[in-house]
Amino acid sequence: LFTTLLLFCEPTRPANLWMEFWHHICDDLSRWLQTMGHNPTEEDVYNYSL
């Protein structure tokens, strides 16, 4: 989703957009990591999403 926004919407401050919404964009990633047997911290999810 974020890549689509970058490619087609051309935000003026993509880093600010990412920092504000990364948690919402990656909430499914946290659940996926949990189903894979991990207990990810917020930092783990952030790093994995990059």
C-alpha positions as CSV (number, residue, x, y, z in Angstrom):
1,L,0.0,0.0,0.0
2,F,2.7,2.5,0.9
3,T,4.6,1.7,-2.3
4,T,1.4,2.4,-4.3
5,L,1.1,5.8,-2.5
6,L,4.7,6.7,-3.3
7,L,4.4,5.7,-7.0
8,F,1.0,7.2,-7.9
9,C,0.2,9.9,-5.3
10,E,3.7,11.5,-5.1
11,P,3.5,12.7,-1.5
12,T,5.6,15.7,-0.7
13,R,7.0,14.3,2.6
14,P,7.0,10.5,2.3
15,A,9.2,10.0,5.4
16,N,6.7,11.9,7.5
17,L,3.9,9.9,6.0
18,W,5.6,6.7,6.9
19,M,6.4,7.7,10.4
20,E,2.8,8.7,11.1
21,F,1.2,5.7,9.6
22,W,3.7,2.8,9.6
23,H,2.0,1.1,12.6
24,H,-1.4,1.1,10.8
25,I,0.1,-0.1,7.6
26,C,2.1,-2.9,9.2
27,D,-0.5,-4.2,11.8
28,D,-1.1,-7.4,9.8
29,L,2.7,-8.0,9.8
30,S,2.7,-8.2,13.5
31,R,-0.1,-10.8,13.5
32,W,1.7,-12.7,10.7
33,L,4.9,-12.8,12.8
34,Q,2.9,-14.1,15.8
35,T,1.4,-16.9,13.7
36,M,4.9,-17.9,12.7
37,G,5.8,-18.4,16.3
38,H,7.5,-15.1,17.0
39,N,6.7,-12.6,19.8
40,P,7.7,-9.4,17.9
41,T,8.3,-6.1,19.7
42,E,7.2,-2.9,18.0
43,E,10.8,-2.3,17.0
44,D,10.9,-5.8,15.4
45,V,7.8,-5.1,13.3
46,Y,9.2,-1.7,12.3
47,N,12.5,-3.1,11.2
48,Y,10.9,-6.1,9.4
49,S,8.6,-3.7,7.5
50,L,11.6,-1.8,6.1
